[in-house]
Amino acid sequence: MSSVMIKGSKNGITLVLSETEEYDVLKEKAGKKFKESAKFLGNAKTAISFEGKKLTEEQKEEMIKIITENTELEIVCMLDSSEEGNAKFAQAVEKKINEMTAANARIYKGNLRSGQSLESDAGLIVLGDVNPGAGLISKGNIIVLGSLRGTAWAGAGGNENCFVICSDMVPMQIRIADIIARSPDHKDKKDVRDIKIAYLEKGSIVISPLSKEIISGLVL
């Protein structure tokens, strides 16, 4: 049996790693495996889960980087393969992205550095990191498939129903319509990798883990 296996479905991929192989060896084999499978895997937005060898969060992120460097895949989110309903959750996330794209959302591929900014009259989807000093402004919703460490303003036209979704939400500032929330001085490192949503509730910005129940009820 191969020490690195890729299992796929219409809702995501699972990377199965040998529990006895050293991580550095698995990393090299995974890069080769995905490079060889790139044409078969195609160009798609997908979720990923891991089975077999226990990986640290840093190792998982490194594996995701290896995947994106060797394929045309865009990893929407990282899931725990033992959780029920993960496939439905990943499908719901992808559905919202597709709906925003159909509604003429602006899509940007790449990282934003300090001093850079993006604006959109519709939704805004960033396939990369928004670093400190970079900013996003959208009259619609904002989705960041990466780290949000700069600023984000959703509902810039005054729409209080807008939201911000991010796979690593540690912003300097988030604004929805006319309400502003600033990042706390101290962040819980164990918490930042959860996919989060920021939205308005009773005049205040709430940031909470994103569940499939929440995302299914979101209005574009």
C-alpha positions in Angstrom: 0.0 0.0 0.0 1.3 3.5 -0.9 2.3 5.7 2.0 0.5 8.6 0.4 -2.9 8.3 -1.1 -5.4 10.8 -2.4 -9.1 10.0 -2.0 -11.5 12.3 -3.8 -15.2 13.0 -4.0 -17.4 15.8 -5.5 -17.2 17.6 -2.1 -13.5 17.5 -1.3 -10.3 15.4 -1.1 -8.8 13.4 1.7 -5.0 13.0 2.0 -4.2 9.6 3.6 -0.7 9.4 5.1 1.2 6.4 6.5 1.4 6.5 10.3 4.9 4.9 10.3 6.6 7.1 7.6 8.6 10.1 8.7 6.9 13.5 8.0 9.8 14.8 5.8 9.5 11.7 3.6 5.7 12.0 3.4 6.1 15.7 2.4 8.3 14.8 -0.5 6.1 11.9 -1.6 3.0 14.1 -1.4 4.5 16.8 -3.6 5.4 14.2 -6.2 2.0 12.5 -5.9 0.0 15.7 -6.4 2.2 16.8 -9.3 1.6 13.6 -11.1 -2.2 13.8 -10.4 -2.5 17.5 -11.2 -4.2 17.0 -14.6 -6.6 14.4 -13.1 -7.5 16.7 -10.1 -8.2 19.7 -12.4 -8.9 23.3 -11.5 -11.4 23.4 -8.7 -12.3 24.9 -5.3 -12.3 22.1 -2.7 -12.0 21.2 0.9 -9.3 18.9 2.4 -9.1 16.5 5.3 -6.3 14.3 6.6 -6.2 10.7 7.7 -3.6 8.4 9.1 -0.5 10.2 10.5 -1.3 12.9 13.1 -0.1 16.2 11.8 0.4 19.5 13.6 -1.4 22.6 12.3 1.8 23.9 10.8 2.4 20.6 9.0 -1.2 20.6 7.7 -0.7 24.2 6.4 2.6 23.1 4.8 0.8 20.2 3.1 -1.8 22.6 1.7 1.0 24.8 0.3 2.5 21.7 -1.4 -0.9 20.9 -2.9 -1.5 24.4 -4.3 2.1 24.6 -5.6 1.8 21.3 -7.5 -1.8 21.5 -8.7 -4.5 24.0 -9.9 -6.6 23.3 -6.8 -7.8 26.1 -4.5 -8.3 24.8 -1.0 -11.5 26.4 0.4 -11.1 25.0 3.9 -9.5 22.4 6.1 -11.8 19.9 7.7 -11.6 17.2 10.4 -12.4 13.9 8.6 -14.1 12.6 11.7 -16.8 15.3 11.9 -20.3 14.4 10.6 -21.5 16.7 7.8 -18.2 18.0 6.7 -19.0 17.2 3.0 -22.2 19.2 3.3 -20.4 22.1 5.0 -17.7 22.2 2.2 -20.4 22.1 -0.4 -22.2 25.0 1.3 -19.1 27.1 1.3 -18.4 26.4 -2.3 -22.1 27.2 -3.2 -21.8 30.7 -1.6 -18.6 31.4 -3.5 -20.3 30.3 -6.7 -23.4 32.5 -6.0 -21.2 35.5 -5.3 -19.3 34.9 -8.5 -22.5 34.7 -10.4 -23.5 38.0 -8.8 -20.4 39.7 -10.4 -18.3 39.5 -7.3 -14.7 40.6 -7.9 -12.2 37.7 -7.5 -8.5 38.4 -6.7 -5.9 35.6 -6.7 -2.8 36.3 -4.7 -1.6 38.0 -1.4 -2.1 41.7 -0.6 0.9 43.5 0.9 0.9 46.5 3.2 -0.3 49.6 1.3 -2.4 47.6 -1.3 -6.2 47.7 -1.3 -9.1 46.2 -3.3 -12.6 47.7 -3.8 -15.7 46.2 -5.3 -19.3 47.4 -5.9 -20.4 43.8 -5.6 -18.9 41.0 -3.5 -15.2 40.5 -3.0 -13.4 37.1 -2.9 -9.7 37.0 -2.1 -7.8 33.7 -2.8 -4.8 34.5 -0.7 -3.7 36.5 2.4 -4.5 40.1 3.3 -1.5 41.2 5.3 -1.3 44.0 7.9 -1.6 47.4 6.2 -3.7 46.0 3.3 -7.4 46.7 3.0 -10.6 45.4 1.4 -13.7 47.5 0.7 -16.9 46.0 -0.7 -20.5 47.1 -1.0 -21.4 43.4 -0.7 -19.9 40.5 1.2 -16.3 39.5 1.6 -14.7 36.1 1.6 -11.0 35.6 2.2 -9.6 32.1 1.6 -6.5 32.8 3.6 -5.4 35.0 6.5 -7.1 38.3 7.1 -4.6 40.4 9.0 -5.4 43.8 7.5 -8.7 45.6 7.3 -12.1 44.6 5.8 -15.2 46.7 5.2 -18.3 44.8 4.0 -21.5 46.6 3.2 -19.7 49.8 2.4 -22.9 51.1 0.8 -24.7 50.8 4.1 -26.0 47.2 3.8 -26.1 45.9 7.4 -26.9 42.3 6.2 -23.4 41.9 4.7 -20.8 39.6 6.2 -17.1 38.7 6.2 -15.9 35.1 6.1 -12.3 34.1 6.5 -10.3 30.9 7.1 -7.9 32.7 9.4 -9.5 35.8 10.9 -7.1 38.0 12.8 -7.9 41.5 11.3 -6.6 44.9 12.4 -10.2 46.1 11.9 -13.5 44.9 10.5 -16.3 47.2 9.5 -19.8 46.2 8.4 -21.9 49.1 7.1 -21.2 51.9 9.7 -20.2 49.6 12.6 -16.5 49.1 13.4 -14.8 46.4 15.4 -11.1 46.3 16.2 -8.9 43.3 16.8 -8.0 42.6 20.4 -4.4 43.2 21.5 -4.0 39.6 22.5 -5.1 36.7 20.2 -5.7 33.1 21.1 -3.4 31.2 18.8 -5.4 28.0 19.2 -8.4 29.8 17.8 -7.2 31.6 14.7 -7.3 28.7 12.3 -11.1 28.2 12.6 -13.2 29.4 9.7 -15.0 32.5 11.1 -17.8 34.8 10.1 -18.3 38.4 11.1 -21.8 39.8 10.9 -24.0 42.4 12.6 -26.3 41.5 15.4 -28.3 44.1 17.5 -26.0 46.9 16.3 -22.7 45.1 17.1 -20.3 43.0 15.1 -20.2 39.4 16.1 -17.4 37.1 15.1 -18.1 33.4 15.5 -17.1 30.0 14.1 -18.8 29.3 10.8 -21.1 26.3 10.8 -23.0 24.7 8.0 -26.3 25.9 9.6 -25.1 29.6 9.6 -23.8 29.6 6.0 -26.9 27.9 4.6 -29.0 30.8 6.0 -26.8 33.6 4.7 -28.2 36.1 2.3 -26.1 37.4 -0.5 
